[in-house]
Amino acid sequence: MEYKDYYKILGVDKDASQAEIKKTYRRLARQYHPDVNPGNKSAEGRFKEINEAHEVLGDPDKRKKYDELGTNWQQWQRTGGDPRGFDWSRWAAGQQPGAGRVHVEYGNLEDLFGGGGGGGFSDFFRNVFGGADPAAYGQQQGRGRDVEHPIDITLEEAFTGTKRVLQLDGKRLEASIPAGVDTGSQVRLAGKGTAGAGFSGDLYLRISVLPHHIFERKGDDLYCQVTVDLYTAVLGGEVPVQTLKGQAMLRIPPETQSGRRFRLRGMGMPVLKSPRNKGDLYAEVRIVVPQSLTGKEKELFSQLAALRNH
């Protein structure tokens, strides 16, 4: 029987925390999910390996048993033992309560347990962690699939937080979207995914923040342009700047050049999960030259040019 290196399959260290294992699993499961890779047998096989590895490493009891087995297996190898002569009998799972329990966070249960793509769990898993047939057990105790749903929101909604009413599978759901979300953020609605025989999966709202006509967003900071007339740029003064909270006044020092950037602290986006903290707003000066000059104005500019040329 082939030994399965679940740490290698997930690409995590043996001292990785449960949170790190779960985070890595979710990332890989999304990457290799059959819905993302239709007809790709290689991705399907990788997806099954990832789910099996998480089933073991994501369960503290199974992980403890697996670590003890791994230590014995490595010692056997270091002594030059033939893998075929390793004593698997002491690690074989009995019919203790919970043996063979399957907890799937991502995936199509039918594919995973052999209904559509074949395979199911490996011989290694079944021998070490339970002899129950994965397909039958998955149908009885399986978790439903996690589902992703795209949501578009405005920058203003991302600034204040907002709500969306969804109609999914004939059900009406109201989702709260927190302040500070950005494109790529996900909002989790526990138990609102596809129903399973045991319990439902989760619904993940995949957020896209629409482009804004004034502001460009970079992380928690915002960038914009502010028009400054020539006289204020030369002599100094104040100009209004639009922010997502309303209008603010920006002091322009004398002899300000076009392209100079000013920072308005705390006028950017709320920090996700810490909305009291905010990024900054950067306003770039764009000097506007006066047009439709009168004869007198042109004369005065000529006098000024002559003074500068002396």
FENZIPE-V644208 format. One record per run of one state. SS is the DSSP state (helix for helix, strand for strand, loop for the rest). FROM is the first residue (numbers start at 1). TO is the last residue. If there is no record, write none. Layout:
# FENZIPE-V644208
{{SS & FROM & TO} {SS & FROM & TO}}
This chain:
# FENZIPE-V644208
{{loop & 1 & 5} {helix & 6 & 10} {loop & 11 & 17} {helix & 18 & 32} {loop & 33 & 40} {helix & 41 & 57} {loop & 58 & 59} {helix & 60 & 78} {loop & 79 & 82} {helix & 83 & 85} {loop & 86 & 88} {helix & 89 & 91} {loop & 92 & 108} {helix & 109 & 112} {loop & 113 & 122} {helix & 123 & 129} {loop & 130 & 133} {helix & 134 & 141} {loop & 142 & 142} {strand & 143 & 143} {loop & 144 & 146} {strand & 147 & 153} {loop & 154 & 154} {helix & 155 & 160} {loop & 161 & 161} {strand & 162 & 168} {loop & 169 & 170} {strand & 171 & 177} {loop & 178 & 185} {strand & 186 & 189} {loop & 190 & 198} {strand & 199 & 199} {loop & 200 & 202} {strand & 203 & 209} {loop & 210 & 215} {strand & 216 & 218} {loop & 219 & 220} {strand & 221 & 229} {helix & 230 & 235} {loop & 236 & 236} {strand & 237 & 243} {loop & 244 & 245} {strand & 246 & 252} {loop & 253 & 260} {strand & 261 & 264} {loop & 265 & 269} {strand & 270 & 271} {loop & 272 & 273} {strand & 274 & 278} {loop & 279 & 280} {strand & 281 & 288} {loop & 289 & 294} {helix & 295 & 309} {loop & 310 & 310}}
